[in-house]
Amino acid sequence: MKHLVWLVVGGIALGAQPSQAQLEPIGVPRGVARFTLSGDWTSYNSRFLNGNEQDYLADFSRPALGSSFWPDLITADTAIGAIIGNSAYQINLGKQVANGGVTVTTAGLGFAVGLTRGLTLFTNIPIVTTRVQSRIQLDSTTANAGFNPAHPTLGTGPGQSAAQQFFTDFDQALNTLRTNISNGAYGPAGSPLRNHASAVEQQAAVLRARLGAVSNDPVTASPFLPVDTSTAGVAVLESISDLQDTLSNPAGLNVAGFTSTVPLPTGRLSANDINAFVSNPFGPVQGFPLREALLSQIGDVEIGAAYTLIDDWDGKKGLGGVRVVAEGSLVLPTGKAEDPLNFLDLGTGNKRYEVHGGLTEAFAIAMGQEIRYDADGNVVTGSFMDFFMPTAVETPHWETDFTVTPSPHHPIGAKGVGESPNVGGVPAFSNAVNDAFSFLGSTHIQMPHDYWRNWKAAKDLGAVA
């Protein structure tokens, strides 16, 4: 990582004490305004995960690009695996290798003014530019899948028409078979040919449902399917052909007219195809292409005050001295967050402040907040004197980081948002308390986990006398 910092300071005296004896970052004498111009430049192209160094864009690298990257392909994997009799089947779009680098440039505009001999007000406004460069390559020589030509929104006109004709023919053949069974065309119930027809009807119905789900269903159709010449593609086409042969056998079921087949991809993908899929406005992702992401905007603005408690500094003789200052600041979440549809961009703000706030409220809910009533139904926790509101004394020091684990239950791996640290934090704190008592045989302790409930739980479990 490369890092560069620079600082320029200028001051304007408004007619009071000299500023020479001031320690620049701490305070400003009464009647003096200080302007600060600072800069920071950071560049890196790697990260550490579990103690191991890896490329910054390692999340986008896959030896076999498939459902581990796009969870919505799990449904297609399962359906195709069931059709071809291979439960371990997975769509493979090829080997994807991603390399990237990050550059963050910050220009800070600071202003401070001394109101009294000891009190200084200050603010810092950062202008942040983030740049993420990427190089993503797809080697599809090992791929077994391509774009689904029958997909309702991503497919081609001929592919969609071919799929519609195929499933129309399939349904007509199934209806003819069912009519023949009910009319006794294959003999009475229990006869060998009747039993055979019923078994074929059940198998055909299952195959029809699985093919329709991944081919052209408006909700569940997969954007990718096995290439027609791949092992899985050949097996899918053979399962259809075998069924058609069974249905059309004149000495058997004698259901003719079903000769079309389901359209499958004829070619593999390129890196440009992946970007086209990600950024397609009618596709399931509707994001930005996986290319350079550049963002320049204001960062998180800081405002605060500093009060000099002890000022025994000999600036004239250069002998040093002692200065003690109490300082407090508020960081406003004015920076721009990452765009959830741009998978490469970096925001200009620090989302940890909002996360810390959510975690603090989650801590309060789990560890003490409760609306209590007396025997007459009156609320007895109606003020902050009685209702737990954590202060800096009770609140832990948060150390947070960010990770991404896609949900397997959503087409693009997305999860619910809202107050995410609050929603996830409450069970995390509660589980921690329950885990702490688990060695005593406890499986559940009711929230909130205030000191009284924790002591009572410990007493009931024999941990205290």
QUIRA-V459900 format. One record per residue. N is the residue number from 1. RES is the residue in one letter. SS is DSSP state (a for helix, b for strand, c for the rest). PHI is phi in whole degrees, -180 to 180 (NA if undefined). Layout:
BEGIN
N&RES&SS&PHI / N&RES&SS&PHI
END
This chain:
BEGIN
1&M&c&NA / 2&K&b&-110 / 3&H&b&-143 / 4&L&b&-140 / 5&V&b&-129 / 6&W&b&-140 / 7&L&b&-145 / 8&V&b&-129 / 9&V&b&-123 / 10&G&b&-139 / 11&G&b&-135 / 12&I&b&-127 / 13&A&b&-84 / 14&L&c&-102 / 15&G&c&110 / 16&A&c&-127 / 17&Q&c&-81 / 18&P&c&-68 / 19&S&c&-102 / 20&Q&c&-63 / 21&A&c&-86 / 22&Q&c&-83 / 23&L&c&-82 / 24&E&c&-48 / 25&P&c&-77 / 26&I&c&-90 / 27&G&c&-152 / 28&V&c&-128 / 29&P&c&-61 / 30&R&b&-58 / 31&G&c&83 / 32&V&b&-115 / 33&A&b&-110 / 34&R&b&-123 / 35&F&b&-111 / 36&T&b&-128 / 37&L&b&-119 / 38&S&b&-127 / 39&G&b&-147 / 40&D&b&-147 / 41&W&b&-131 / 42&T&b&-130 / 43&S&b&-140 / 44&Y&b&-155 / 45&N&c&-134 / 46&S&b&-143 / 47&R&b&-146 / 48&F&b&-117 / 49&L&b&-132 / 50&N&c&54 / 51&G&c&83 / 52&N&b&-111 / 53&E&b&-81 / 54&Q&b&-147 / 55&D&b&-61 / 56&Y&c&-58 / 57&L&c&-101 / 58&A&a&-61 / 59&D&a&-62 / 60&F&a&-94 / 61&S&c&-92 / 62&R&b&-145 / 63&P&c&-66 / 64&A&c&-143 / 65&L&c&-70 / 66&G&c&-165 / 67&S&c&-68 / 68&S&c&-70 / 69&F&c&-102 / 70&W&c&-117 / 71&P&c&-61 / 72&D&c&-66 / 73&L&a&-81 / 74&I&a&-61 / 75&T&a&-62 / 76&A&a&-67 / 77&D&a&-56 / 78&T&a&-66 / 79&A&a&-66 / 80&I&a&-67 / 81&G&a&-59 / 82&A&a&-69 / 83&I&a&-66 / 84&I&a&-94 / 85&G&c&74 / 86&N&c&-135 / 87&S&c&-68 / 88&A&c&-92 / 89&Y&c&-63 / 90&Q&c&-141 / 91&I&c&-64 / 92&N&c&-127 / 93&L&c&-90 / 94&G&c&122 / 95&K&b&-88 / 96&Q&b&-111 / 97&V&b&-119 / 98&A&b&-125 / 99&N&b&-129 / 100&G&b&-155 / 101&G&b&-143 / 102&V&b&-123 / 103&T&b&-130 / 104&V&b&-124 / 105&T&b&-115 / 106&T&b&-126 / 107&A&b&-112 / 108&G&b&-101 / 109&L&b&-108 / 110&G&b&-112 / 111&F&b&-144 / 112&A&b&-140 / 113&V&b&-140 / 114&G&b&-88 / 115&L&c&-86 / 116&T&c&-132 / 117&R&c&-62 / 118&G&c&-115 / 119&L&b&-102 / 120&T&b&-126 / 121&L&b&-104 / 122&F&b&-145 / 123&T&b&-149 / 124&N&b&-137 / 125&I&b&-115 / 126&P&b&-89 / 127&I&b&-108 / 128&V&b&-114 / 129&T&b&-122 / 130&T&b&-113 / 131&R&b&-137 / 132&V&b&-117 / 133&Q&b&-100 / 134&S&b&-137 / 135&R&b&-138 / 136&I&b&-117 / 137&Q&b&-121 / 138&L&b&-119 / 139&D&b&-103 / 140&S&a&-95 / 141&T&a&-64 / 142&T&a&-100 / 143&A&c&-72 / 144&N&c&-123 / 145&A&b&-143 / 146&G&b&-151 / 147&F&b&-63 / 148&N&c&-75 / 149&P&c&-69 / 150&A&c&-101 / 151&H&c&-58 / 152&P&c&-59 / 153&T&c&-117 / 154&L&c&-101 / 155&G&c&-79 / 156&T&c&-99 / 157&G&a&-58 / 158&P&a&-60 / 159&G&a&-66 / 160&Q&a&-64 / 161&S&a&-67 / 162&A&a&-63 / 163&A&a&-67 / 164&Q&a&-62 / 165&Q&a&-66 / 166&F&a&-61 / 167&F&a&-74 / 168&T&a&-65 / 169&D&a&-64 / 170&F&a&-62 / 171&D&a&-65 / 172&Q&a&-64 / 173&A&a&-64 / 174&L&a&-64 / 175&N&a&-64 / 176&T&a&-62 / 177&L&a&-62 / 178&R&a&-66 / 179&T&a&-64 / 180&N&a&-62 / 181&I&a&-65 / 182&S&a&-68 / 183&N&c&-85 / 184&G&c&79 / 185&A&c&-66 / 186&Y&c&-108 / 187&G&c&98 / 188&P&c&-71 / 189&A&c&-59 / 190&G&c&95 / 191&S&c&-73 / 192&P&a&-57 / 193&L&a&-68 / 194&R&a&-65 / 195&N&a&-63 / 196&H&a&-63 / 197&A&a&-63 / 198&S&a&-65 / 199&A&a&-65 / 200&V&a&-64 / 201&E&a&-61 / 202&Q&a&-67 / 203&Q&a&-64 / 204&A&a&-66 / 205&A&a&-64 / 206&V&a&-66 / 207&L&a&-62 / 208&R&a&-61 / 209&A&a&-66 / 210&R&a&-69 / 211&L&a&-66 / 212&G&a&-64 / 213&A&a&-63 / 214&V&a&-96 / 215&S&a&-92 / 216&N&c&-136 / 217&D&c&-66 / 218&P&c&-60 / 219&V&c&-104 / 220&T&c&-106 / 221&A&c&-57 / 222&S&c&-85 / 223&P&c&-69 / 224&F&b&-129 / 225&L&b&-138 / 226&P&b&-60 / 227&V&b&-63 / 228&D&c&-62 / 229&T&c&-97 / 230&S&c&-75 / 231&T&a&-58 / 232&A&a&-69 / 233&G&a&-62 / 234&V&a&-62 / 235&A&a&-66 / 236&V&a&-64 / 237&L&a&-65 / 238&E&a&-68 / 239&S&a&-64 / 240&I&a&-71 / 241&S&a&-62 / 242&D&a&-63 / 243&L&a&-64 / 244&Q&a&-62 / 245&D&a&-63 / 246&T&a&-65 / 247&L&a&-68 / 248&S&a&-86 / 249&N&c&-60 / 250&P&c&-66 / 251&A&c&-86 / 252&G&c&-124 / 253&L&c&-82 / 254&N&c&57 / 255&V&c&-108 / 256&A&c&-99 / 257&G&c&99 / 258&F&c&-100 / 259&T&c&-125 / 260&S&c&-75 / 261&T&c&-137 / 262&V&c&-75 / 263&P&c&-75 / 264&L&c&-120 / 265&P&b&-60 / 266&T&c&-107 / 267&G&c&-147 / 268&R&c&-90 / 269&L&c&-101 / 270&S&c&-119 / 271&A&a&-61 / 272&N&a&-65 / 273&D&a&-65 / 274&I&a&-63 / 275&N&a&-63 / 276&A&a&-63 / 277&F&a&-68 / 278&V&a&-62 / 279&S&a&-97 / 280&N&c&-64 / 281&P&c&-66 / 282&F&c&-106 / 283&G&c&-87 / 284&P&c&-74 / 285&V&c&-95 / 286&Q&c&55 / 287&G&c&-107 / 288&F&c&-90 / 289&P&c&-60 / 290&L&c&-81 / 291&R&c&-133 / 292&E&c&-57 / 293&A&b&-117 / 294&L&b&-127 / 295&L&b&-142 / 296&S&b&-134 / 297&Q&b&-164 / 298&I&b&-62 / 299&G&c&-95 / 300&D&c&-80 / 301&V&c&-78 / 302&E&b&-111 / 303&I&b&-129 / 304&G&b&-173 / 305&A&b&-142 / 306&A&b&-129 / 307&Y&b&-124 / 308&T&b&-81 / 309&L&b&-89 / 310&I&b&-130 / 311&D&b&-134 / 312&D&b&-120 / 313&W&b&-123 / 314&D&b&-95 / 315&G&c&-76 / 316&K&c&-73 / 317&K&c&-89 / 318&G&c&68 / 319&L&c&-90 / 320&G&b&83 / 321&G&b&156 / 322&V&b&-130 / 323&R&b&-140 / 324&V&b&-120 / 325&V&b&-130 / 326&A&b&-96 / 327&E&b&-133 / 328&G&b&-138 / 329&S&b&-147 / 330&L&b&-124 / 331&V&b&-99 / 332&L&c&-88 / 333&P&c&-78 / 334&T&c&-87 / 335&G&c&-70 / 336&K&c&-84 / 337&A&c&-80 / 338&E&c&-63 / 339&D&c&-76 / 340&P&c&-62 / 341&L&c&-96 / 342&N&c&-111 / 343&F&c&-76 / 344&L&c&-113 / 345&D&c&-75 / 346&L&c&-116 / 347&G&c&-75 / 348&T&c&-101 / 349&G&c&-122 / 350&N&c&-108 / 351&K&c&-70 / 352&R&a&-64 / 353&Y&a&-63 / 354&E&a&-69 / 355&V&a&-64 / 356&H&a&-62 / 357&G&a&-64 / 358&G&a&-65 / 359&L&a&-66 / 360&T&a&-65 / 361&E&a&-69 / 362&A&a&-62 / 363&F&a&-61 / 364&A&a&-65 / 365&I&a&-63 / 366&A&a&-73 / 367&M&a&-106 / 368&G&c&-177 / 369&Q&c&-75 / 370&E&c&-158 / 371&I&c&-91 / 372&R&c&-111 / 373&Y&b&-128 / 374&D&c&-87 / 375&A&c&-65 / 376&D&c&-95 / 377&G&c&88 / 378&N&c&-85 / 379&V&b&-70 / 380&V&c&-109 / 381&T&c&-122 / 382&G&c&-87 / 383&S&c&-135 / 384&F&c&-72 / 385&M&c&-72 / 386&D&c&-113 / 387&F&c&-96 / 388&F&c&-68 / 389&M&c&-128 / 390&P&c&-63 / 391&T&c&-105 / 392&A&c&-63 / 393&V&c&-70 / 394&E&c&-87 / 395&T&c&-76 / 396&P&c&-68 / 397&H&c&-84 / 398&W&c&-80 / 399&E&c&-124 / 400&T&c&-120 / 401&D&c&-144 / 402&F&c&-123 / 403&T&c&-138 / 404&V&c&-127 / 405&T&c&-126 / 406&P&c&-64 / 407&S&c&-77 / 408&P&c&-77 / 409&H&c&-104 / 410&H&c&-132 / 411&P&c&-54 / 412&I&c&-116 / 413&G&c&76 / 414&A&c&-77 / 415&K&c&-123 / 416&G&c&-63 / 417&V&c&-104 / 418&G&c&63 / 419&E&c&-89 / 420&S&a&-60 / 421&P&a&-67 / 422&N&a&-67 / 423&V&a&-62 / 424&G&a&-79 / 425&G&a&-73 / 426&V&a&-59 / 427&P&a&-65 / 428&A&a&-65 / 429&F&a&-67 / 430&S&a&-64 / 431&N&a&-63 / 432&A&a&-63 / 433&V&a&-66 / 434&N&a&-63 / 435&D&a&-64 / 436&A&a&-65 / 437&F&a&-97 / 438&S&a&-65 / 439&F&a&-69 / 440&L&a&-93 / 441&G&c&95 / 442&S&c&-77 / 443&T&c&-116 / 444&H&c&-159 / 445&I&c&-127 / 446&Q&c&-69 / 447&M&c&-72 / 448&P&c&-78 / 449&H&c&-90 / 450&D&c&-79 / 451&Y&a&-62 / 452&W&a&-68 / 453&R&a&-66 / 454&N&a&-65 / 455&W&a&-65 / 456&K&a&-64 / 457&A&a&-64 / 458&A&a&-63 / 459&K&a&-67 / 460&D&a&-64 / 461&L&c&-88 / 462&G&c&83 / 463&A&c&-82 / 464&V&c&-132 / 465&A&c&-76
END
